[in-house]
């Protein structure tokens, strides 16, 4: 199921964001942070009403079915400024907020201001834009999907965990549904902790088993060697003694000296043969034990190495490697990541084509937004700047891609905006515009065609680069 918050946030285009920042005088980051609190909080209020049902939710549903509700999406900047829009009640924001949260509008504005670092007036303007955005978005869902009230309730409750987990800490209790938020957060925390503990246990157990195997094998080898050289060595003297005893009895009973001589000679031959056989048997047993011991040690070491590797994998260990660039510059990156792939391609004799793309493996954006998550993305972006600086003849085309959820046109636009964001970062670091190009492909060219699991969809939501000159 597509994340409804991602779809909703996708309506906040860079153009709309620019209009908000221009009108309020606030920074992009502060406005984005304010919306990241407002949108899930408004949707959380709807989930809360969907759970209780009754006339309160019916009133909201009737508003969403209104003929002018979808038109709000086309007039968001005007509504944010408080301008009159035909067919839209002037008090649409206050009326909707009252349905959801009673008289808490002012408190919510204050909370958003504190959370995002916005002026109170800016938070109020943001509210006037966010409420019509939610109404218009859900109105489109209701009418386009031929939903009745029960269908909308089912959709909202199906998205409950996504919505409630996105609400910032502190907002849930203010809005009156902290129990829902706490339950989701607690479940998520439990899953996370359990997974971490399991990974640690698997890794630790694997390593402990490997070490135990090595120690046990070493002890077994020593025991085998001692048994072979000591325990089996008794054959070297036991067999000759037994043969001598038997021959002595035979000679004692014999009356003929010639027979005794013959027996003595035969005994000597038999004793020599038995001694040689015993020595050979002892040597063979010792050699066999040593060979078995060596093989067991090698096997235990191999098992131990595999177990250690499995332990690392279970614990989520990612190897970091260093790469040297022309000019004495050194970068550190994920093993097998985009940096090493790109460097290898540039240094190789491989011809440039239109099908060889390299996917970023440590680049993320804020949910359903073209805003880069710099905390996670900055290291890899900086590496790309260093690579392009070290190889001044290299030109790149940046491609943006989405999964197939949501509206095709919106996906295409989001992918283009995300590709543009990466291009803008590289240009801002001094890489010439003539060396870069950006194109959004939307949901085309998926790397995971099924697009039916969160993991598969995550692979399709990506930014890639193609070398166009080197």
C-alpha positions in Angstrom: 0.0 0.0 0.0 1.4 3.4 -1.0 2.2 5.8 1.8 -0.5 8.4 1.7 1.8 10.9 3.4 4.3 10.6 0.6 1.6 11.3 -1.9 0.3 14.3 0.1 3.8 15.8 0.6 4.5 15.3 -3.1 2.0 18.1 -3.8 4.3 20.6 -2.1 6.3 21.3 -5.3 9.5 23.4 -5.3 7.4 26.2 -6.9 4.9 26.2 -4.2 7.6 26.0 -1.5 9.2 29.1 -3.1 6.0 31.0 -2.9 5.6 30.1 0.7 9.1 31.2 1.6 8.8 34.4 -0.4 5.5 35.3 1.3 6.6 34.5 4.8 10.2 35.5 4.5 11.2 32.2 6.1 13.9 29.8 5.0 13.2 26.6 2.9 14.4 24.4 5.7 12.2 26.1 8.3 9.1 25.9 6.1 9.8 22.3 5.2 10.2 21.4 8.8 6.9 23.1 9.7 5.1 21.2 7.0 6.7 17.9 8.2 4.9 18.5 11.5 1.6 20.0 10.2 0.7 17.5 7.5 1.0 14.3 9.6 -0.7 16.1 12.5 -3.7 17.0 10.3 -3.8 13.5 9.0 -3.5 12.1 12.5 -6.5 14.1 13.5 -8.4 12.5 10.7 -7.3 9.0 11.8 -8.5 9.8 15.3 -11.9 10.9 14.0 -12.0 7.8 11.8 -11.5 5.6 14.8 -14.3 7.2 16.8 -16.6 7.7 13.8 -20.0 9.3 14.5 -21.4 12.6 13.3 -18.0 14.3 13.7 -16.5 12.2 10.9 -19.7 12.5 8.8 -19.3 16.3 8.9 -15.7 16.0 7.6 -16.7 13.6 4.9 -19.5 15.9 3.7 -16.9 18.7 3.4 -14.6 16.5 1.3 -17.4 15.7 -1.1 -18.1 19.4 -1.6 -17.9 20.4 -5.3 -15.2 23.1 -4.6 -12.9 21.1 -2.4 -10.7 19.8 -5.1 -10.3 23.3 -6.5 -8.5 24.3 -3.4 -5.4 22.6 -4.7 -5.2 25.2 -7.5 -5.5 28.1 -5.1 -3.1 27.2 -2.3 -1.0 30.4 -2.5 -4.1 32.6 -2.5 -5.6 30.8 0.4 -2.3 31.0 2.3 -2.4 34.8 1.9 -6.0 35.0 3.1 -7.3 36.1 -0.2 -10.9 35.3 -1.2 -11.3 32.3 -3.6 -14.6 31.7 -5.3 -16.5 28.8 -3.8 -14.2 28.4 -0.9 -15.5 29.6 2.6 -13.3 32.3 4.1 -13.2 30.3 7.3 -12.4 26.9 5.7 -9.1 26.5 7.8 -10.7 27.5 11.1 -13.7 25.4 10.4 -11.7 22.3 9.5 -9.4 22.7 12.5 -12.4 23.0 14.8 -13.8 19.8 13.5 -10.5 18.0 14.2 -9.1 19.6 17.3 -11.8 21.8 18.8 -10.3 25.1 20.0 -6.6 24.1 19.8 -5.7 26.0 16.6 -3.6 28.7 18.4 -1.8 26.1 20.5 -0.9 24.1 17.3 0.4 27.3 15.6 2.6 28.0 18.7 3.8 24.4 18.7 4.7 24.5 15.0 6.6 27.8 15.5 8.6 26.3 18.4 9.3 23.1 16.5 10.4 24.7 13.2 11.7 28.0 14.3 9.0 30.0 12.5 7.4 33.3 13.4 3.8 32.9 14.7 2.4 34.7 11.6 4.4 32.4 9.3 3.0 29.3 11.1 -0.5 30.7 10.8 0.0 31.2 7.0 1.4 27.7 6.7 -1.7 26.4 8.4 -3.9 28.2 5.9 -2.0 26.5 3.1 -1.8 23.0 4.7 -5.5 22.7 5.6 -6.8 23.3 2.0 -4.0 21.1 0.8 -5.2 18.2 2.9 -8.9 18.9 2.0 -8.2 19.1 -1.7 -6.0 16.0 -1.7 -8.6 13.8 0.2 -11.4 15.2 -1.8 -9.7 14.0 -4.9 -9.2 10.6 -3.3 -12.9 10.4 -2.3 -14.4 11.4 -5.6 -11.9 9.7 -7.8 -12.2 6.4 -5.9 -16.0 6.6 -5.6 -15.5 6.3 -1.8 -18.3 6.5 0.8 -17.6 7.4 4.4 -16.7 3.8 5.3 -14.2 3.6 2.4 -12.5 6.7 3.6 -12.4 5.4 7.2 -10.9 2.1 5.9 -8.2 4.0 3.9 -7.2 6.2 6.9 -7.0 3.4 9.4 -5.0 1.3 6.9 -2.5 4.2 6.9 -2.5 4.7 10.7 1.0 3.4 11.4 2.5 5.5 8.6 0.7 8.7 9.7 1.1 8.4 13.5 4.8 7.5 13.3 5.5 10.6 11.3 4.1 13.0 13.9 6.9 14.7 15.8 7.3 14.1 19.5 5.2 16.4 21.6 2.4 17.0 19.0 0.5 13.9 19.8 -0.3 14.9 23.4 -1.2 18.4 22.4 -3.6 17.2 19.7 -5.3 14.7 22.0 -4.2 11.4 20.5 -0.9 10.7 22.2 -2.1 7.2 22.9 -2.2 6.4 19.3 1.2 8.0 18.7 2.7 6.3 21.7 1.4 2.9 20.7 2.9 3.2 17.2 6.1 4.6 18.4 6.4 1.9 21.1 5.7 -0.9 18.6 8.3 0.6 16.2 10.8 0.9 19.0 10.2 -2.7 20.1 10.7 -4.0 16.6 13.9 -2.0 16.2 15.3 -3.1 19.5 14.4 -6.7 18.9 15.9 -6.6 15.4 19.1 -5.1 16.8 19.3 -7.6 19.6 18.7 -10.4 17.2 21.4 -9.2 14.9 23.8 -8.9 17.8 22.9 -12.3 19.1 23.4 -13.9 15.7 26.7 -12.2 15.1 27.9 -13.0 18.6 26.7 -16.6 18.5 28.4 -17.2 15.1 31.7 -15.8 16.4 31.5 -17.8 19.6 30.7 -21.0 17.7 33.7 -20.4 15.4 36.0 -19.9 18.3 34.7 -23.0 20.1 35.1 -25.0 16.9 38.7 -23.9 16.5 39.6 -24.7 20.2 37.9 -28.1 20.1 39.6 -29.0 16.8 43.0 -28.0 18.2 42.4 -30.2 21.2 41.2 -33.1 19.1 44.2 -32.8 16.8 46.6 -33.0 19.8 44.8 -36.0 21.2 44.8 -37.7 17.9 48.5 -37.2 17.5 49.3 -38.5 21.0 47.0 -41.5 20.4 48.8 -42.2 17.1 52.3 -41.8 18.4 51.7 -43.2 21.9 48.6 -45.3 22.0 49.1 -47.0 18.6 52.9 -47.2 19.1 52.4 -50.2 21.6 52.1 -52.4 18.5 55.8 -51.9 17.9 56.7 -54.0 21.0 53.5 -56.0 21.8 53.4 -58.1 18.7 57.1 -59.3 18.8 56.7 -60.2 22.5 53.6 -62.3 21.8 55.3 -64.1 19.0 58.4 -64.7 21.1 56.3 -66.2 23.9 54.6 -68.6 21.5 57.8 -69.7 19.9 59.4 -70.3 23.3 56.6 -72.7 24.2 57.1 -74.4 20.9 60.9 -74.8 21.4 60.5 -76.0 25.0 58.3 -78.8 23.8 60.6 -79.7 20.9 63.2 -82.5 21.3 65.2 -82.0 18.1 67.9 -79.4 18.0 67.5 -79.0 14.3 63.9 -78.3 14.7 64.8 -75.8 17.4 67.3 -74.1 15.1 64.7 -74.0 12.3 62.1 -72.6 14.8 64.7 -70.0 16.0 65.4 -68.9 12.5 61.7 -68.8 11.7 61.0 -66.9 14.9 63.7 -64.4 14.1 62.2 -63.8 10.6 58.7 -63.6 12.0 59.8 -61.1 14.7 61.6 -58.9 12.3 58.6 -58.9 9.9 56.2 -58.3 12.7 58.4 -55.4 14.1 58.6 -53.8 10.6 54.8 -54.2 10.2 54.1 -52.7 13.6 56.5 -49.8 12.9 54.8 -49.2 9.5 51.4 -49.3 11.1 52.4 -46.9 13.8 53.9 -44.5 11.3 50.9 -44.7 9.1 48.5 -44.1 12.0 50.5 -41.1 13.1 50.6 -39.6 9.6 46.9 -40.3 9.2 46.1 -38.6 12.4 48.2 -35.6 11.5 46.5 -35.3 8.1 43.0 -35.6 9.7 44.1 -33.0 12.2 45.4 -30.6 9.6 42.2 -31.0 7.5 40.0 -30.5 10.6 41.9 -27.3 11.5 41.6 -26.0 8.0 37.9 -26.8 8.0 37.3 -25.2 11.4 39.1 -22.0 10.2 37.0 -21.9 7.1 33.8 -22.4 9.2 35.1 -19.7 11.6 35.7 -17.2 8.8 32.3 -17.9 7.3 30.7 -17.5 10.7 32.5 -14.2 11.3 31.3 -13.0 7.9 27.7 -14.1 8.8 28.0 -12.3 12.1 29.1 -9.1 10.4 26.3 -9.3 7.9 23.7 -10.0 10.6 24.9 -6.9 12.5 24.6 -4.7 9.4 28.3 -4.0 9.0 29.1 -2.0 5.9 32.8 -2.0 4.8 34.3 1.4 4.1 37.2 1.6 1.6 39.5 4.4 0.6 40.2 5.5 -3.0 43.0 7.8 -4.2 42.3 10.4 -6.8 44.6 12.4 -9.1 46.1 15.4 -7.2 46.7 13.4 -4.0 43.1 13.6 -2.9 41.7 10.6 -1.0 38.0 9.7 -0.4 36.3 7.2 1.8 33.2 5.4 0.6 31.0 2.3 0.9 32.7 -0.7 -0.6 31.3 -1.3 -4.1 29.4 2.1 -4.0 28.8 4.6 -6.7 32.2 6.3 -6.1 34.3 3.2 -6.9 32.1 2.2 -9.8 32.4 5.6 -11.3 36.2 5.9 -10.8 36.7 2.4 -12.3 34.6 3.4 -15.4 36.5 6.7 -15.9 39.9 5.0 -15.6 38.9 2.1 -17.9 38.9 1.9 -21.7 35.2 1.2 -21.7 33.3 3.2 -24.3 30.6 5.8 -23.2 27.1 4.7 -23.9 23.5 5.6 -23.0 22.8 2.5 -20.9 25.5 2.5 -18.3 24.2 4.2 -15.2 25.6 4.2 -11.6 23.1 4.4 -8.7 23.8 6.6 -5.6 23.7 4.2 -2.6 23.8 6.8 0.2 21.6 9.6 -1.1 18.2 10.3 0.4 15.5 13.0 0.3 12.9 14.2 2.7 9.7 12.2 2.4 7.9 12.9 -1.0 10.1 16.0 -1.4 12.9 17.2 -3.6 14.7 18.4 -0.5 17.9 16.5 0.1 18.5 15.0 3.5 21.9 16.4 3.9 22.7 14.6 7.2 22.7 11.4 5.3 23.5 12.5 1.8 26.4 15.0 2.3 29.3 12.6 2.5 28.5 11.0 -0.9 27.7 14.3 -2.6 31.0 15.7 -1.4 32.8 12.6 -2.8 31.1 13.2 -6.2 32.4 16.8 -6.1 36.0 15.6 -5.4 35.7 13.0 -8.2 34.5 15.6 -10.7 37.2 18.0 -9.6 39.9 15.4 -9.9 38.7 14.4 -13.4 37.9 17.7 -15.1 37.1 16.1 -18.5 34.3 14.0 -17.0 30.7 15.2 -17.7 27.6 13.6 -16.1 23.9 13.2 -16.7 21.9 12.9 -13.5 18.7 10.8 -13.7 15.8 10.8 -11.2 13.4 7.9 -10.8 10.4 7.0 -8.6 8.4 3.9 -7.9 5.0 3.4 -9.7 2.8 4.4 -6.8 0.8 7.6 -7.2 0.0 9.8 -10.1 2.3 9.4 -13.2 2.6 13.2 -13.8 3.4 13.9 -10.2 6.0 11.1 -10.2 7.7 12.5 -13.3 7.8 16.0 -11.8 9.2 14.7 -8.5 11.9 12.8 -10.2 12.9 15.8 -12.3 13.0 18.0 -9.2 15.2 15.5 -7.3 17.6 15.3 -10.2 17.7 19.1 -10.3 18.5 19.2 -6.6 21.6 17.0 -7.0 22.6 19.1 -10.0 22.2 22.3 -8.0 24.3 21.0 -5.2 27.2 20.0 -7.5 27.0 23.4 -9.3 27.0 25.1 -5.9 30.3 23.4 -5.2 32.0 24.8 -8.3 31.2 22.1 -10.9 30.4 23.9 -14.2 26.9 23.8 -15.5 28.3 22.8 -18.9 29.5 19.5 -17.4 26.1 18.5 -16.0 22.6 17.7 -17.2 19.5 16.4 -15.3 16.4 14.5 -16.4 13.5 13.0 -14.5 12.2 9.7 -15.8 9.5 9.1 -13.2 8.5 5.5 -12.9 10.2 4.4 -16.1 13.1 2.0 -16.2 12.5 0.3 -12.8 15.3 -1.8 -11.4 12.7 -3.9 -9.6 9.9 -4.4 -12.0 7.4 -6.0 -9.5 7.1 -2.8 -7.4 5.2 -4.9 -4.9 7.2 -4.7 -1.7 8.7 -1.8 0.3 12.2 -3.1 -0.5 11.4 -3.3 -4.2 9.9 0.2 -4.3 12.9 1.6 -2.5 15.2 0.3 -5.2 13.1 2.1 -7.8 13.2 5.4 -6.0 16.7 6.4 -6.9 19.1 8.9 -8.4 21.7 7.7 -10.9 24.4 9.2 -13.1 25.7 8.4 -16.5 29.1 9.5 -17.9 28.6 11.6 -21.1 32.3 12.6 -21.5 35.6 11.5 -20.0 
